[in-house]
């Protein structure tokens, strides 16, 4: 008898036009053999819907040391001796330390200079914790002399070349120069420089027309006299209708002014131009900040140079916040409001106390043919750094920069913050100043 196939027993082919998704049959549970194979292959079974992933370890932002920088790289710089490290010997994670404890005020480490503090972290072999040697100011201390308001200055003795200077100076080129009449009535010549180590536009503010740039005056292929005048490679003054970059009267006046008169060493030093190496400070120069005296120092340097017969130059370096950048500097301000000084704030942000470099300043001074200068500074490290690895520039005299308020002069920056700032520079960074009595 023939067998009949019912509709229920027949296999129905899938409908290609159907929009319903096909549901795969449930997979059978693994048997003991399959489980054994998984264990032998170190392949754990996939988690079921009842297994939840383990929570990740949360790092609370309780300390600035647990928060990475968003604006500048973090150099691998260990904290100096006397500061609590975020990774202690017990193996506790970094977030377990809620703050960095500064050294006790009575400890000898609290009075060390920034160069000594950085060296103490490097150990043997001259390691600087991963920070490029070119951005570390060398350790150099000339004869300590009390600051005086006059411009006779302090003669600088010969010293050995510091070990942490650049081996070679960067290449610099003055791109353009222009005359700037100022609100005080003094005219300056603003020089804009490009260099071989960064893309920033560093400046030289020159007082007087005796100081000139070699790279600017050098002829360039294919340029016309108009091209030279437009980029500032001219002598004398520009005026409507001028067609030549050369001033006929300049050569005759320079030759007639030469003489064979002998001068004393003091007179020779006085004939050297004043120079100020000034690092960019947006807050002190633009936003009227009373946390520092940078704006005051820039204004005072310009005033002194405008009155000096030898003229002078301010080398303006674009290294904001002692080299850490504006964003990190503002973070440091917040840390200062939390009770830390300017050095501690930089270290807590994993920056050196001072990350500035002066190799560019030396190269610019060399381009301006300033072989002997009188340097306006209180920073002993800056003297050796500006002179360069090969003594390309010689600082014959250090002229102190005394805060105007300490000399009872108007226009000085006053307040609790700037007093603490100056005190830190004196006690921890070795600046050659003596705080007057009564200044808190």
TIKOL-227755 format. One line per field, with one value per residue (C-alpha): chain; x, y, z; residue in one letter; residue number from 1. Coordinates in steps of 0.02 Angstrom, whole numbers. Each point is the difference from the previous one (the first is absolute). Layout:
N
chaine A;... .
xx X;... .
yy Y;... .
zz Z;... .
residu A;... .
num NUM;... .
***
This chain:
440
chaine A;A;A;A;A;A;A;A;A;A;A;A;A;A;A;A;A;A;A;A;A;A;A;A;A;A;A;A;A;A;A;A;A;A;A;A;A;A;A;A;A;A;A;A;A;A;A;A;A;A;A;A;A;A;A;A;A;A;A;A;A;A;A;A;A;A;A;A;A;A;A;A;A;A;A;A;A;A;A;A;A;A;A;A;A;A;A;A;A;A;A;A;A;A;A;A;A;A;A;A;A;A;A;A;A;A;A;A;A;A;A;A;A;A;A;A;A;A;A;A;A;A;A;A;A;A;A;A;A;A;A;A;A;A;A;A;A;A;A;A;A;A;A;A;A;A;A;A;A;A;A;A;A;A;A;A;A;A;A;A;A;A;A;A;A;A;A;A;A;A;A;A;A;A;A;A;A;A;A;A;A;A;A;A;A;A;A;A;A;A;A;A;A;A;A;A;A;A;A;A;A;A;A;A;A;A;A;A;A;A;A;A;A;A;A;A;A;A;A;A;A;A;A;A;A;A;A;A;A;A;A;A;A;A;A;A;A;A;A;A;A;A;A;A;A;A;A;A;A;A;A;A;A;A;A;A;A;A;A;A;A;A;A;A;A;A;A;A;A;A;A;A;A;A;A;A;A;A;A;A;A;A;A;A;A;A;A;A;A;A;A;A;A;A;A;A;A;A;A;A;A;A;A;A;A;A;A;A;A;A;A;A;A;A;A;A;A;A;A;A;A;A;A;A;A;A;A;A;A;A;A;A;A;A;A;A;A;A;A;A;A;A;A;A;A;A;A;A;A;A;A;A;A;A;A;A;A;A;A;A;A;A;A;A;A;A;A;A;A;A;A;A;A;A;A;A;A;A;A;A;A;A;A;A;A;A;A;A;A;A;A;A;A;A;A;A;A;A;A;A;A;A;A;A;A;A;A;A;A;A;A;A;A;A;A;A;A;A;A;A;A;A;A;A;A;A;A;A;A;A;A;A;A;A;A;A;A;A;A;A .
xx 0;78;47;-73;90;-99;22;64;137;55;154;-50;136;40;-87;130;-124;-39;61;-4;176;52;29;141;-36;68;171;9;87;182;33;141;116;-25;26;163;63;-38;96;148;8;-10;-152;-127;-182;-86;-86;-184;-129;15;188;40;170;108;3;158;109;-54;130;-78;67;50;176;72;128;-132;-59;101;44;-112;106;182;96;44;188;56;64;2;-36;153;48;-114;-161;-117;4;-166;67;68;94;-156;-67;-153;-76;24;-178;26;100;-117;135;184;78;130;159;1;51;144;75;154;-83;-129;136;84;5;-98;158;49;-177;-1;173;-49;-129;115;118;167;48;-77;-178;-131;-154;-34;-2;105;160;-33;-146;88;82;177;60;105;15;108;60;-152;-22;-141;-119;18;-114;141;56;183;-34;105;152;-16;151;58;-76;9;-120;-149;-24;-184;9;-41;149;-41;-101;-158;-5;-99;-50;-79;-146;-59;36;-111;6;-127;-39;-51;-121;147;76;142;23;46;40;-94;92;-93;102;-23;111;48;-71;-181;-135;-26;34;124;35;139;-54;145;23;100;62;177;-46;-29;-36;126;-128;-119;132;69;-52;-122;-4;-111;-59;-18;35;-186;0;140;-90;-162;81;94;176;33;106;-61;-187;-128;-93;-115;95;152;66;158;25;171;18;150;22;13;172;80;-67;58;177;18;-59;143;141;152;-40;36;-137;2;-81;-146;-27;11;-133;-111;12;-71;-186;-131;-84;-153;-45;-187;-112;-179;-124;-177;-75;127;8;-180;-119;79;43;70;64;169;105;31;-96;87;171;-37;-56;148;124;-75;11;183;50;-86;106;166;116;59;-177;-52;-105;-137;5;-181;-11;-166;13;-153;-9;187;-15;-155;-130;-149;-121;116;42;-183;-11;151;-93;-142;124;74;-172;-6;153;151;137;50;136;-109;-141;113;65;-175;-44;153;98;171;5;70;-9;66;142;115;92;-113;39;186;-22;-104;127;137;-101;-18;192;-14;160;6;-157;-64;-136;-155;-39;-11;16;177;-39;-45;174;93;-141;-1;189;-17;105;143;-11;-78;-66;88;-98;115;-122;-158;-125;-124;-186;-64;-191;-64;-100;159;77;-154;-37;-171;-64;65;-100;-53;-102;11;17;147;88;-13;57;157;35;-4;117;124;-9;-24;65;153;-45;120;-119;-17;-176;-20;-66;-187;-37;-107 .
yy 0;165;115;172;152;121;186;0;-128;86;112;176;95;175;145;118;144;-15;144;-96;-36;-179;-57;-126;-151;10;-74;-150;22;-57;-174;-52;-38;171;83;-95;56;180;-11;-83;139;136;67;49;-14;158;94;-31;136;-19;39;186;76;47;189;89;78;181;135;145;170;33;54;99;-137;-123;117;0;164;51;138;-49;-164;-73;-20;-152;105;-79;112;61;-64;68;-16;-147;-112;-61;-178;-43;-155;-85;-18;106;70;181;51;-57;158;148;133;32;46;137;-11;75;181;-40;-134;44;-63;140;129;-84;78;-72;-66;-94;-68;-67;-76;-87;-101;-57;-107;-43;23;172;-60;135;-108;-1;190;59;82;152;58;-12;158;-36;23;158;125;155;102;42;185;101;74;186;115;79;-61;-19;-186;-142;-60;-183;-110;-134;-171;-175;-49;-90;-180;14;132;-35;-72;106;159;-7;91;161;120;171;2;179;159;152;165;13;169;-30;88;64;90;-125;-84;-183;-120;-163;-151;-162;-161;-176;-142;-181;-80;59;88;145;180;69;186;124;174;114;174;116;-22;-59;-183;-93;-179;-90;-121;143;107;-145;14;-129;-68;91;137;181;156;14;-179;44;153;-95;-133;134;-25;186;130;166;35;-35;144;21;-9;-93;-124;-73;-102;79;165;98;100;-155;-56;170;28;-170;25;172;-58;-125;55;-72;64;-122;-47;-77;-170;84;118;-145;-95;154;6;-176;1;-52;-166;-81;-182;0;-153;24;26;23;21;126;102;-7;-42;112;-148;36;-178;47;150;-48;147;120;-68;19;180;44;-78;104;158;-29;-40;155;107;-90;78;-173;-55;-178;-148;-106;-178;-57;-190;-89;-119;37;-54;-34;-116;-103;96;108;-143;-86;167;32;-171;48;158;-107;-108;158;49;-170;45;-45;117;25;-134;-130;32;-36;-159;-61;20;-106;148;64;151;95;-73;151;-4;144;-71;98;160;-29;-30;158;105;-71;46;177;2;33;-82;88;47;63;-122;57;-150;-69;-180;-69;-148;118;79;-159;-61;160;-2;-163;-158;86;168;73;143;70;74;136;64;-55;139;-47;13;66;1;178;-18;-46;164;99;42;12;-128;-155;-159;-27;-129;-163;-108;94;6;-190;-17;105;-89;-168;62;56;-151;-142;63;95;172;136;110;49;22;160;-7;10;-90;-152 .
zz 0;-48;141;4;64;102;-2;179;-41;-162;3;-50;-94;65;-82;-75;2;184;109;163;67;13;178;19;106;176;19;114;165;-4;61;115;-146;-78;169;23;-171;44;161;-85;-131;134;-88;133;-46;-58;142;19;20;188;3;12;-44;146;32;-51;133;17;24;93;-49;180;-46;-145;-17;-61;-137;-162;-83;-144;-71;16;7;169;16;96;143;173;147;95;168;134;-102;23;-152;-70;-11;171;50;64;-176;28;-159;-48;45;178;33;8;-3;-18;166;-16;103;173;5;115;-110;-102;-159;7;-30;-147;-172;-144;-82;157;21;-176;16;162;-97;-138;100;-73;-179;-19;-32;-2;7;-188;-17;-148;62;-109;107;167;63;60;177;11;140;-19;147;106;17;76;-127;-28;-97;-102;-170;42;12;65;-99;-46;26;-120;32;-69;-139;78;-52;-45;-136;-181;-91;-151;-15;-107;-165;1;-139;15;-122;17;97;24;93;142;79;181;117;104;-149;-23;-168;-9;-140;14;-74;-35;-1;-63;57;-28;159;10;-101;119;-48;127;7;32;56;-43;72;-111;-178;40;26;-161;-53;-111;-70;-42;-88;-100;-184;-65;-176;-122;119;-51;100;33;67;120;65;22;110;98;-66;-17;90;64;-12;-133;-81;-149;-164;67;-129;80;157;28;90;-70;160;112;-64;16;175;61;-67;75;172;22;112;87;175;140;122;172;31;89;-147;-122;98;-1;-189;-15;-38;127;-38;76;-38;29;-10;-56;142;-64;173;62;-161;-62;143;134;110;173;19;-76;-46;-182;-74;118;-49;-185;22;111;-122;-141;105;45;-179;-67;118;-29;-131;-52;-38;28;-51;77;-67;17;5;-27;147;105;182;20;-149;44;-103;46;34;123;77;39;82;104;55;65;94;75;62;84;103;-108;-58;-182;5;86;-124;-149;79;41;-184;-44;-69;49;113;-149;-176;-94;-124;-45;-151;-116;95;-21;-186;-20;96;-110;-155;69;22;187;59;170;93;167;50;94;111;175;-60;17;-114;-141;-3;-45;-113;-104;-22;-94;-10;-91;88;-157;107;152;144;67;128;88;31;138;-29;166;18;-10;160;94;-58;51;-182;-79;-124;88;21;180;92;94;-157;-76;169;16;-181;29;164;-87;-135;132;117;-123;-168;60;-70;54;98;182;63;100;176;16;-165;37 .
residu X;X;X;X;X;X;X;X;X;X;X;X;X;X;X;X;X;X;X;X;X;X;X;X;X;X;X;X;X;X;X;X;X;X;X;X;X;X;X;X;X;X;X;X;X;X;X;X;X;X;X;X;X;X;X;X;X;X;X;X;X;X;X;X;X;X;X;X;X;X;X;X;X;X;X;X;X;X;X;X;X;X;X;X;X;X;X;X;X;X;X;X;X;X;X;X;X;X;X;X;X;X;X;X;X;X;X;X;X;X;X;X;X;X;X;X;X;X;X;X;X;X;X;X;X;X;X;X;X;X;X;X;X;X;X;X;X;X;X;X;X;X;X;X;X;X;X;X;X;X;X;X;X;X;X;X;X;X;X;X;X;X;X;X;X;X;X;X;X;X;X;X;X;X;X;X;X;X;X;X;X;X;X;X;X;X;X;X;X;X;X;X;X;X;X;X;X;X;X;X;X;X;X;X;X;X;X;X;X;X;X;X;X;X;X;X;X;X;X;X;X;X;X;X;X;X;X;X;X;X;X;X;X;X;X;X;X;X;X;X;X;X;X;X;X;X;X;X;X;X;X;X;X;X;X;X;X;X;X;X;X;X;X;X;X;X;X;X;X;X;X;X;X;X;X;X;X;X;X;X;X;X;X;X;X;X;X;X;X;X;X;X;X;X;X;X;X;X;X;X;X;X;X;X;X;X;X;X;X;X;X;X;X;X;X;X;X;X;X;X;X;X;X;X;X;X;X;X;X;X;X;X;X;X;X;X;X;X;X;X;X;X;X;X;X;X;X;X;X;X;X;X;X;X;X;X;X;X;X;X;X;X;X;X;X;X;X;X;X;X;X;X;X;X;X;X;X;X;X;X;X;X;X;X;X;X;X;X;X;X;X;X;X;X;X;X;X;X;X;X;X;X;X;X;X;X;X;X;X;X;X;X;X;X;X;X;X;X;X;X;X;X;X;X;X;X;X;X;X;X;X;X;X;X;X;X;X;X;X;X .
num 1;2;3;4;5;6;7;8;9;10;11;12;13;14;15;16;17;18;19;20;21;22;23;24;25;26;27;28;29;30;31;32;33;34;35;36;37;38;39;40;41;42;43;44;45;46;47;48;49;50;51;52;53;54;55;56;57;58;59;60;61;62;63;64;65;66;67;68;69;70;71;72;73;74;75;76;77;78;79;80;81;82;83;84;85;86;87;88;89;90;91;92;93;94;95;96;97;98;99;100;101;102;103;104;105;106;107;108;109;110;111;112;113;114;115;116;117;118;119;120;121;122;123;124;125;126;127;128;129;130;131;132;133;134;135;136;137;138;139;140;141;142;143;144;145;146;147;148;149;150;151;152;153;154;155;156;157;158;159;160;161;162;163;164;165;166;167;168;169;170;171;172;173;174;175;176;177;178;179;180;181;182;183;184;185;186;187;188;189;190;191;192;193;194;195;196;197;198;199;200;201;202;203;204;205;206;207;208;209;210;211;212;213;214;215;216;217;218;219;220;221;222;223;224;225;226;227;228;229;230;231;232;233;234;235;236;237;238;239;240;241;242;243;244;245;246;247;248;249;250;251;252;253;254;255;256;257;258;259;260;261;262;263;264;265;266;267;268;269;270;271;272;273;274;275;276;277;278;279;280;281;282;283;284;285;286;287;288;289;290;291;292;293;294;295;296;297;298;299;300;301;302;303;304;305;306;307;308;309;310;311;312;313;314;315;316;317;318;319;320;321;322;323;324;325;326;327;328;329;330;331;332;333;334;335;336;337;338;339;340;341;342;343;344;345;346;347;348;349;350;351;352;353;354;355;356;357;358;359;360;361;362;363;364;365;366;367;368;369;370;371;372;373;374;375;376;377;378;379;380;381;382;383;384;385;386;387;388;389;390;391;392;393;394;395;396;397;398;399;400;401;402;403;404;405;406;407;408;409;410;411;412;413;414;415;416;417;418;419;420;421;422;423;424;425;426;427;428;429;430;431;432;433;434;435;436;437;438;439;440 .
***
